């Protein structure tokens, strides 16, 4: 997949995109394909300007018919997320300027605790498995993401994309594609909640210190410490959300 720009100091996105383009399983293949690609765009896994794989390859990887894929691509084009270029060097690309996010569902504020519980359950387990399986190259790449976040305390969009990469990168370090898919899903849901609050630089700096403690625990091979540090990190963000979210 060719891209015109990649996030700085990011992990190689190939593993994450393998999860994005894993076979669609549900009976609503069109809707799931739209959701899968749209979430990848929203999280920055498919940055603006990214060229999608050819239709034949996408159909094979998603396990859907070409007519279903085209229906999904047309819908994402109509929504402003994708655009097509014809001729040599053409293809389907992520839009350079994405449309504004739609208003959150009316019940989001009422159920955000459930979303956060799901995230904790998934990501604490991921931290434990990453502690067992992560290799030095993965740990080094995660450290680079933390450093990049330290340089972005006043640019929330850049910080959040790096933050997503870090958490999905931990899932990648487990070597389990299903966990990468789950991590991507919970990050998508978490992003909808996080987008509803302000993002003071002090909060982001504190969160990134927790990232360093998580990485140190994973690198040490201490499963208990990895679970505790991840749980503390997510509970800390939960407290910030509880304080800053508007009341349902």
NUNU-912405 format. One record per residue: x, y, z of N, C-alpha, C in turn. Coordinates in Angstrom, 3 decimals. Each point is the difference from the previous one (the first is absolute). Layout:
npx,npy,npz,capx,capy,capz,cpx,cpy,cpz
X,Y,Z,X,Y,Z,X,Y,Z;
...
This chain:
npx,npy,npz,capx,capy,capz,cpx,cpy,cpz
0.849,-1.181,0.000,-0.849,1.181,0.000,0.886,1.233,0.000;
-0.196,0.890,-0.910,0.785,1.213,-0.060,-0.686,1.091,0.780;
0.763,0.814,0.713,-0.558,1.120,0.729,0.797,1.239,-0.329;
-0.682,1.147,0.056,0.697,1.250,-0.231,0.605,0.545,1.277;
-0.532,-0.466,1.159,0.568,0.443,1.264,-0.321,-1.020,1.067;
0.931,-0.190,0.933,-0.204,-0.924,1.104,0.223,0.750,1.296;
-0.669,-0.407,1.103,0.221,0.664,1.276,1.455,-0.124,0.426;
0.568,1.038,0.615,1.398,-0.047,0.407,0.235,-1.059,1.046;
1.151,-0.676,-0.106,0.421,-0.972,0.987,-1.040,-1.082,0.257;
-0.830,-0.285,-0.997,-1.072,-0.972,0.211,0.504,-1.406,-0.262;
-0.712,-0.959,0.588,0.267,-1.389,-0.317,-0.329,-0.263,-1.457;
0.610,-1.002,-0.558,-0.384,-0.454,-1.332,-1.472,-0.377,0.045;
-0.863,0.650,-0.798,-1.433,-0.246,0.125,-0.461,-1.288,-0.640;
0.892,-0.795,-0.567,-0.428,-1.164,-0.770,-0.848,-0.956,0.828;
0.414,-0.263,1.253,-0.745,-0.938,0.819,-1.378,0.538,0.324;
-0.092,1.294,0.343,-1.299,0.597,0.280,-0.907,-0.084,-1.217;
0.551,0.250,-1.169,-0.822,-0.024,-1.201,-0.395,-1.417,-0.366;
0.810,-0.989,0.383,-0.430,-1.383,-0.184,-1.288,-0.252,0.771;
-0.103,0.600,1.190,-1.227,-0.153,0.782,-1.148,0.784,-0.622;
0.300,1.212,-0.486,-1.031,0.815,-0.648,-0.602,-0.739,-1.183;
0.861,-0.643,-0.790,-0.449,-0.651,-1.226,-0.147,-1.512,0.165;
-0.172,-0.457,1.259,-0.282,-1.423,0.224,-1.382,-0.331,-0.551;
-0.277,-1.269,-0.277,-1.292,-0.356,-0.597,-1.187,0.487,0.820;
-0.995,0.533,-0.708,-1.247,0.442,0.619,-0.837,-1.236,0.296;
-0.519,-0.098,1.219,-0.685,-1.216,0.427,-1.512,0.152,0.091;
-0.487,1.193,0.245,-1.421,0.147,0.273,-0.822,-0.106,-1.272;
-1.322,-0.120,0.195,-0.895,-0.074,-1.143,-0.192,1.364,-0.648;
0.319,1.073,0.729,-0.105,1.350,-0.550,1.376,0.426,-0.507;
0.454,-0.684,-1.035,1.375,0.207,-0.477,0.242,1.428,-0.450;
-0.955,0.605,-0.670,0.162,1.370,-0.474,0.202,0.954,1.174;
-0.879,-0.097,1.009,0.094,0.901,1.146,1.293,-0.219,0.781;
0.408,-1.273,0.148,1.223,-0.277,0.749,1.224,0.515,-0.747;
-0.006,-0.107,-1.326,1.125,0.520,-0.782,0.097,1.515,0.142;
-1.138,0.679,-0.022,-0.013,1.459,0.189,0.540,0.335,1.391;
-0.464,-0.740,1.009,0.441,0.239,1.376,1.502,-0.239,0.143;
0.485,-1.107,-0.570,1.403,-0.384,0.140,0.910,1.064,-0.632;
-0.299,0.389,-1.223,0.853,0.969,-0.697,-0.162,1.380,0.620;
-1.246,0.368,0.337,-0.239,1.310,0.605,0.702,0.155,1.333;
0.000,-1.047,0.824,0.686,0.050,1.289,1.506,0.141,-0.195;
0.557,-0.722,-0.970,1.438,0.103,-0.271,0.375,1.422,-0.421;
-0.864,0.633,-0.758,0.250,1.386,-0.418,-0.075,0.924,1.212;
-1.037,-0.172,0.820,-0.192,0.879,1.158,1.146,-0.113,0.992;
0.551,-1.199,0.174,1.090,-0.201,0.958,1.364,0.378,-0.560;
0.070,0.319,-1.289,1.283,0.352,-0.601,0.798,-1.189,-0.465;
-0.583,-1.220,0.037,0.700,-1.168,-0.538,0.087,0.086,-1.516;
-0.959,0.687,-0.601,0.042,0.346,-1.431,0.032,1.521,-0.070;
1.191,0.600,0.018,0.102,1.461,0.048,-0.505,0.648,-1.292;
-0.310,1.308,0.054,-0.379,0.722,-1.222,1.039,-0.203,-1.102;
-0.493,-0.253,-1.204,0.880,-0.217,-1.141,0.375,-1.443,-0.241;
-0.373,-0.894,0.936,0.326,-1.413,-0.173,-0.763,-0.583,-1.187;
0.711,-0.760,-0.813,-0.641,-0.712,-1.106,-0.411,-1.385,0.482;
-1.273,-0.340,-0.154,-0.465,-1.321,0.399,0.530,-1.056,-0.964;
0.104,-1.239,0.477,0.381,-1.081,-0.915,-0.991,-0.108,-1.159;
0.426,-0.648,-1.068,-0.869,-0.204,-1.158,-1.252,-0.772,0.409;
-1.076,0.195,-0.757,-1.272,-0.637,0.349,0.133,-1.512,0.103;
0.719,-0.611,-0.919,0.133,-1.459,0.022,0.646,-0.448,1.306;
1.049,0.719,0.428,0.673,-0.361,1.250,-0.907,0.233,1.197;
-0.715,1.131,0.011,-0.901,0.282,1.116,-1.100,-1.043,0.118;
-0.561,-0.399,-1.149,-1.049,-1.025,0.021,0.525,-1.305,0.583;
1.215,-0.360,-0.391,0.579,-1.242,0.492,0.266,0.080,1.495;
0.509,1.127,0.467,0.358,0.125,1.407,-1.236,0.131,0.894;
-1.007,0.706,-0.485,-1.216,0.166,0.782,-0.957,-1.180,-0.154;
0.216,-0.787,-1.043,-0.867,-1.150,-0.221,-1.389,0.383,-0.444;
-0.120,1.073,-0.806,-1.304,0.463,-0.473,0.014,0.115,-1.511;
-1.193,0.052,-0.576,-0.140,0.138,-1.441,0.398,1.398,-0.437;
0.416,0.123,-1.262,0.399,1.317,-0.502,-1.159,0.984,0.040;
-1.219,-0.479,-0.268,-1.162,0.898,0.040,-0.201,0.558,1.410;
0.235,-0.833,1.020,-0.145,0.453,1.384,1.083,1.011,0.343;
1.233,-0.279,-0.427,1.093,0.939,0.257,-0.280,1.339,-0.665;
-0.410,-0.040,-1.244,-0.251,1.252,-0.716,-1.110,0.797,0.679;
-1.004,-0.691,0.503,-1.079,0.664,0.724,0.567,0.719,1.229;
0.904,-0.672,0.716,0.607,0.611,1.183,0.878,1.190,-0.378;
0.789,-0.140,-1.069,0.885,1.091,-0.420,-0.806,1.203,-0.485;
-1.105,-0.268,-0.687,-0.863,1.103,-0.448,-0.570,0.735,1.213;
-0.455,-0.749,0.999,-0.557,0.631,1.196,1.047,0.867,0.696;
1.235,-0.503,0.107,1.063,0.770,0.643,0.430,1.190,-0.855;
-0.149,-0.121,-1.304,0.249,1.143,-0.869,-1.063,1.064,0.173;
-1.254,-0.428,0.074,-1.094,0.953,0.175,0.071,0.704,1.348;
0.567,-0.677,0.999,0.118,0.614,1.325,1.196,0.943,0.097;
0.872,-0.007,-1.031,1.163,0.882,-0.004,1.269,-0.611,0.556;
-0.015,-1.317,0.285,1.186,-0.646,0.559,0.973,-0.493,-1.078;
-0.505,-0.333,-1.162,0.819,-0.510,-1.100,-0.258,0.800,-1.263;
0.963,-0.056,-0.917,-0.234,0.551,-1.340,0.773,-0.841,-1.003;
-0.530,-0.092,-1.191,0.604,-0.826,-1.049,0.689,0.877,-1.026;
1.151,-0.477,-0.505,0.736,0.672,-1.077,0.145,-1.000,-1.136;
-0.399,0.388,-1.167,0.060,-0.891,-1.159,1.332,0.148,-0.727;
0.308,-0.991,-0.832,1.196,0.068,-0.831,1.224,-0.562,0.683;
1.130,0.137,-0.698,1.257,-0.517,0.530,0.336,0.677,1.322;
0.374,-0.807,0.966,0.298,0.538,1.323,-1.242,0.268,0.830;
-1.153,-0.379,-0.540,-1.243,0.250,0.706,-0.313,-1.088,1.011;
-1.198,0.042,0.497,-0.449,-0.967,0.998,-0.947,0.671,0.971;
-0.228,-0.649,1.114,-0.868,0.547,1.040,0.872,0.465,1.154;
-0.190,1.258,0.407,0.857,0.628,1.004,-0.827,0.532,1.162;
0.623,0.017,1.171,-0.612,0.668,1.143,0.042,1.504,-0.259;
-1.110,0.666,0.257,-0.091,1.435,-0.272,1.048,0.772,0.796;
0.542,1.047,-0.637,0.999,0.830,0.667,-0.604,0.762,1.174;
-1.265,0.391,-0.140,-0.716,0.696,1.078,-1.252,-0.791,0.308;
-0.040,-0.575,1.173,-1.111,-0.867,0.366,-1.196,0.825,0.473;
-1.190,-0.531,-0.158,-1.199,0.715,0.470,-0.024,0.066,1.510;
-0.690,0.988,0.564,-0.089,0.068,1.468,-0.728,-1.221,0.538;
0.386,-0.380,1.209,-0.634,-1.163,0.622,-1.469,0.289,0.260;
-0.858,-0.985,-0.185,-1.421,0.210,0.287,-0.224,0.166,1.483;
-1.126,0.595,0.390,-0.285,0.116,1.440,-0.089,-1.379,0.640;
0.402,-0.108,1.252,-0.017,-1.321,0.647,-1.422,-0.516,0.166;
-0.169,-1.311,0.060,-1.334,-0.549,0.248,-0.582,0.540,1.296;
-1.297,0.131,0.035,-0.653,0.617,1.152,0.272,-0.762,1.292;
0.230,-1.316,-0.100,0.196,-0.799,1.210,1.462,-0.181,0.383;
0.921,0.654,-0.716,1.427,-0.240,0.255,0.390,0.391,1.419;
-0.480,1.147,0.456,0.347,0.447,1.338,-0.565,-0.936,1.068;
-1.108,-0.650,-0.322,-0.615,-0.895,0.981,0.726,-1.335,0.100;
0.725,-0.375,-1.056,0.618,-1.327,0.006,1.519,0.042,-0.115;
0.610,1.156,0.239,1.447,0.072,-0.198,0.749,-0.869,1.007;
-0.574,-0.205,1.202,0.665,-0.875,0.974,0.090,-1.428,-0.538;
-1.026,-0.466,-0.697,0.035,-1.337,-0.584,1.098,-0.103,-1.051;
0.122,1.053,-0.811,1.055,0.031,-1.021,1.365,-0.078,0.661;
0.149,0.735,1.107,1.315,0.023,0.671,0.298,-1.324,0.677;
-1.009,-0.639,0.574,0.209,-1.329,0.589,0.493,-0.986,-1.056;
-0.599,0.068,-1.191,0.419,-0.877,-1.097,1.453,0.262,-0.354;
0.377,1.262,-0.050,1.375,0.338,-0.331,0.967,-0.546,1.053;
-0.354,0.169,1.272,0.875,-0.494,1.067,0.172,-1.513,-0.103;
-1.105,-0.707,-0.194,0.059,-1.460,-0.079,0.917,-0.465,-1.124;
-0.081,0.669,-1.153,0.801,-0.396,-1.153,1.462,0.391,0.184;
0.245,1.245,0.394,1.371,0.511,-0.031,0.855,-0.480,1.178;
-0.611,-0.296,1.132,0.786,-0.577,1.094,0.494,-1.389,-0.407;
-0.867,-0.781,-0.623,0.423,-1.316,-0.487,1.077,0.100,-1.061;
-0.122,0.978,-0.880,1.018,0.211,-1.030,1.348,0.325,0.636;
-0.010,0.844,1.021,1.262,0.368,0.663,0.690,-1.226,0.584;
-0.780,-0.907,0.582,0.578,-1.213,0.577,0.624,-0.871,-1.086;
-0.713,-0.193,-1.099,0.528,-0.836,-1.079,1.192,0.659,-0.685;
-0.037,1.325,-0.156,1.148,0.703,-0.585,1.223,-0.166,0.881;
-0.225,-0.042,1.302,1.099,-0.195,0.948,0.702,-1.331,-0.267;
-0.753,-1.008,-0.383,0.568,-1.316,-0.274,0.677,-0.076,-1.365;
-0.527,0.754,-0.974,0.346,-0.276,-1.387,0.713,1.124,-0.744;
-0.017,1.220,0.531,0.549,1.128,-0.744,1.491,-0.171,-0.248;
0.446,0.338,-1.192,1.417,-0.048,-0.353,0.603,1.391,0.114;
1.304,0.042,0.020,0.694,1.273,0.229,-0.329,1.034,-1.069;
-0.177,-0.432,-1.244,-0.314,0.951,-1.074,-1.351,0.666,0.250;
-0.985,-0.808,0.458,-1.316,0.561,0.310,0.087,0.978,1.160;
0.767,-0.350,1.019,0.142,0.878,1.157,0.670,1.311,-0.398;
0.987,-0.087,-0.883,0.669,1.218,-0.457,-0.934,0.907,-0.763;
-0.848,-0.588,-0.852,-0.953,0.798,-0.771,-1.026,0.656,0.916;
-0.429,-0.715,1.031,-0.947,0.571,0.955,0.648,1.156,0.766;
1.266,-0.140,0.329,0.713,1.088,0.657,0.086,1.244,-0.873;
0.177,-0.197,-1.297,0.043,1.136,-0.925,-1.338,0.728,-0.037;
-1.089,-0.751,0.083,-1.322,0.625,0.017,-0.186,0.848,1.254;
0.465,-0.506,1.137,-0.101,0.764,1.242,0.787,1.301,-0.107;
1.201,-0.076,-0.561,0.812,1.211,-0.187,-0.711,1.000,-0.907;
-0.613,-0.504,-1.065,-0.735,0.886,-0.907,-1.177,0.652,0.709;
-0.669,-0.738,0.901,-1.108,0.594,0.760,0.488,1.094,0.941;
1.201,-0.179,0.536,0.564,1.041,0.862,0.204,1.304,-0.760;
0.196,-0.093,-1.312,0.211,1.179,-0.828,-1.308,0.585,-0.529;
-1.146,-0.599,0.397,-1.286,0.444,-0.557,-1.042,0.318,1.064;
0.395,0.609,1.135,-0.995,0.226,1.062,-1.042,1.047,-0.358;
0.302,0.853,-0.977,-0.931,1.065,-0.383,-0.680,-0.257,-1.340;
0.185,-1.186,-0.533,-0.631,-0.382,-1.267,-0.754,-1.301,0.240;
-1.248,0.116,0.448,-0.713,-1.200,0.419,-0.200,-0.977,-1.141;
-0.269,0.480,-1.197,-0.225,-0.925,-1.110,1.228,-0.871,-0.243;
1.187,0.632,-0.017,1.235,-0.764,-0.190,0.228,-0.938,1.184;
-0.218,0.502,1.212,0.194,-0.818,1.196,-0.910,-1.217,-0.028;
-1.270,0.214,-0.330,-0.954,-1.105,0.043,0.340,-1.076,-1.031;
0.438,0.396,-1.189,0.386,-1.003,-0.996,1.170,-0.838,0.498;
0.965,0.649,0.649,1.137,-0.734,0.553,-0.442,-0.881,1.165;
-0.924,0.511,0.790,-0.551,-0.758,1.120,-0.680,-1.277,-0.496;
-0.804,0.135,-1.044,-0.652,-1.174,-0.597,1.042,-0.996,-0.490;
1.041,0.501,-0.667,1.070,-0.873,-0.493,0.665,-0.765,1.151;
0.188,0.692,1.117,0.645,-0.647,1.140,-0.848,-1.165,0.500;
-1.272,0.238,0.223,-0.849,-1.047,0.559,-0.211,-1.147,-0.988;
-0.175,0.316,-1.267,-0.119,-1.067,-0.990,1.349,-0.700,-0.178;
1.087,0.764,0.156,1.330,-0.601,-0.084,0.233,-1.041,1.071;
-0.534,0.219,1.201,0.095,-1.021,1.037,-0.717,-1.273,-0.434;
-1.156,0.174,-0.634,-0.727,-1.171,-0.499,0.800,-0.702,-1.086;
0.631,0.767,-0.875,0.830,-0.594,-1.044,1.144,-0.813,0.611;
0.512,0.485,1.130,1.126,-0.675,0.647,-0.381,-1.369,0.539;
-1.298,-0.268,0.180,-0.423,-1.331,0.447,0.089,-1.023,-1.124;
0.040,0.464,-1.253,0.021,-0.905,-1.139,-1.347,-0.638,-0.300;
-1.078,0.518,0.609,-1.336,-0.574,-0.180,-0.867,0.969,-0.801;
-0.304,-0.318,-1.274,-0.789,0.915,-0.826,-1.383,0.301,0.566;
-0.598,-0.949,0.698,-1.327,0.253,0.568,0.064,1.092,1.065;
1.087,0.028,0.757,0.144,1.038,1.011,0.264,1.361,-0.640;
0.674,0.016,-1.159,0.190,1.260,-0.722,-1.360,0.525,-0.458;
-0.852,-0.896,-0.488,-1.338,0.406,-0.412,-0.794,0.545,1.180;
0.054,-0.706,1.140,-0.710,0.462,1.194,0.533,1.351,0.474;
1.315,0.147,-0.004,0.596,1.270,0.431,-0.442,1.138,-0.901;
-0.077,-0.255,-1.294,-0.452,1.024,-0.931,-1.445,0.377,0.283;
-0.831,-0.991,0.274,-1.410,0.263,0.287,-0.161,0.831,1.284;
0.724,-0.356,1.064,-0.175,0.739,1.247,0.593,1.404,-0.114;
1.055,0.160,-0.805,0.532,1.343,-0.218,-0.995,0.869,-0.762;
-0.689,-0.603,-0.968,-1.022,0.755,-0.723,-1.100,0.474,0.930;
-0.477,-0.888,0.872,-1.050,0.375,0.947,0.511,1.029,1.000;
1.238,-0.183,0.482,0.571,0.937,0.970,0.165,1.384,-0.609;
0.376,0.052,-1.266,0.196,1.288,-0.663,-1.291,0.805,-0.034;
-1.122,-0.670,-0.197,-1.289,0.705,-0.019,-0.274,0.651,1.355;
0.395,-0.674,1.068,-0.217,0.554,1.336,1.000,1.116,0.284;
1.268,-0.250,-0.284,1.054,0.976,0.291,-0.223,1.304,-0.762;
-0.593,-0.088,-1.178,-0.232,1.193,-0.821,-0.989,0.972,0.644;
-0.711,-0.435,1.027,-1.024,0.839,0.623,0.551,0.925,1.080;
1.301,-0.113,0.319,0.570,0.830,1.068,1.140,0.861,-0.535;
0.396,0.979,0.824,1.185,0.803,-0.302,1.247,-0.844,0.306;
1.158,0.446,-0.500,1.212,-0.805,0.117,1.163,0.861,0.497;
-0.016,0.363,1.294,1.092,0.823,0.541,1.351,-0.682,-0.167;
1.019,0.790,-0.284,1.344,-0.549,-0.205,0.478,-0.752,1.236;
-0.365,0.477,1.193,0.437,-0.662,1.234,-0.560,-1.416,0.090;
-1.237,-0.171,-0.440,-0.613,-1.332,0.015,0.728,-0.929,-0.959;
0.325,0.517,-1.192,0.689,-0.823,-0.996,1.400,-0.386,0.482;
0.697,0.940,0.641,1.339,-0.305,0.515,-0.058,-1.069,1.082;
-0.989,0.115,0.885,-0.150,-0.996,1.058,-0.316,-1.371,-0.592;
-0.864,-0.023,-1.002,-0.353,-1.260,-0.655,1.226,-0.636,-0.639;
0.868,0.822,-0.562,1.169,-0.555,-0.679,1.037,-0.539,0.978;
0.069,0.579,1.187,0.854,-0.588,1.033,-0.476,-1.407,0.349;
-1.305,-0.179,-0.010,-0.555,-1.335,0.232,0.362,-0.946,-1.138;
0.033,0.518,-1.226,0.445,-0.832,-1.127,1.410,-0.527,0.259;
0.872,0.869,0.505,1.379,-0.426,0.264,0.032,-1.097,1.069;
-0.842,0.117,1.012,-0.021,-1.019,1.050,-0.549,-1.321,-0.542;
-1.000,0.082,-0.870,-0.532,-1.221,-0.624,1.099,-0.687,-0.795;
0.702,0.773,-0.831,1.044,-0.581,-0.838,1.117,-0.600,0.841;
0.383,0.689,1.072,1.058,-0.526,0.871,-0.432,-1.322,0.635;
-1.262,-0.088,0.395,-0.488,-1.236,0.614,-0.018,-1.131,-1.012;
-0.459,0.291,-1.218,-0.014,-1.021,-1.054,1.420,-0.460,-0.310;
0.914,0.954,-0.113,1.384,-0.336,-0.332,0.665,-0.823,1.103;
-0.443,0.188,1.245,0.598,-0.724,1.117,-0.476,-1.441,0.083;
-1.081,-0.315,-0.709,-0.552,-1.345,0.062,-0.862,-0.255,1.227;
-0.367,1.047,0.712,-0.815,-0.131,1.207,-1.473,0.117,-0.382;
-0.687,-1.131,-0.058,-1.390,-0.004,-0.439,-0.907,0.765,0.964;
0.217,-0.180,1.304,-0.826,0.697,0.979,0.147,1.503,-0.114;
1.249,0.463,-0.146,0.234,1.434,-0.130,-0.599,0.536,-1.300;
0.099,-0.770,-1.071,-0.571,0.431,-1.281,-1.508,0.177,0.111;
-0.672,-0.963,0.648,-1.445,0.099,0.180,-0.351,1.204,0.880;
0.737,0.188,1.102,-0.299,1.116,0.909,0.214,1.346,-0.669;
1.107,0.141,-0.739,0.288,1.286,-0.635,-1.038,0.331,-1.070;
-0.404,-1.000,-0.787,-1.019,0.262,-1.017,-1.334,0.349,0.659;
-0.381,-0.754,1.043,-1.264,0.281,0.683,0.021,1.401,0.616;
1.133,0.379,0.603,0.102,1.340,0.600,-0.108,1.078,-1.066;
0.643,-0.225,-1.136,-0.053,0.959,-1.106,-1.440,0.204,-0.471;
-0.713,-1.089,-0.218,-1.363,0.107,-0.517,-0.960,0.533,1.053;
0.221,-0.351,1.261,-0.832,0.555,1.064,0.260,1.501,0.153;
1.250,0.414,-0.194,0.306,1.421,0.064,-0.758,0.781,-1.057;
0.007,-0.520,-1.223,-0.757,0.666,-1.068,-1.491,-0.018,0.301;
-0.463,-1.091,0.611,-1.414,-0.094,0.371,-0.371,1.116,0.980;
0.885,0.282,0.949,-0.260,1.080,0.957,-0.064,1.352,-0.714;
0.901,0.221,-0.952,-0.021,1.252,-0.755,-1.307,0.130,-0.764;
-0.427,-1.079,-0.640,-1.264,0.017,-0.730,-1.167,0.298,0.939;
0.008,-0.631,1.167,-1.094,0.208,0.947,-0.066,1.469,0.432;
1.164,0.645,0.066,0.025,1.394,0.415,-0.333,0.981,-1.089;
0.292,-0.340,-1.257,-0.118,0.971,-1.080,-1.177,-0.249,-0.946;
-0.537,-1.214,-0.017,-1.109,-0.269,-0.915,-1.251,0.773,0.417;
-0.754,0.514,-0.971,-1.286,0.606,0.346,-0.941,-1.062,0.577;
-0.918,0.423,0.808,-0.912,-0.929,0.642,-1.079,-0.475,-0.984;
-0.310,-1.287,0.085,-1.026,-0.567,-0.882,-1.376,0.582,0.359;
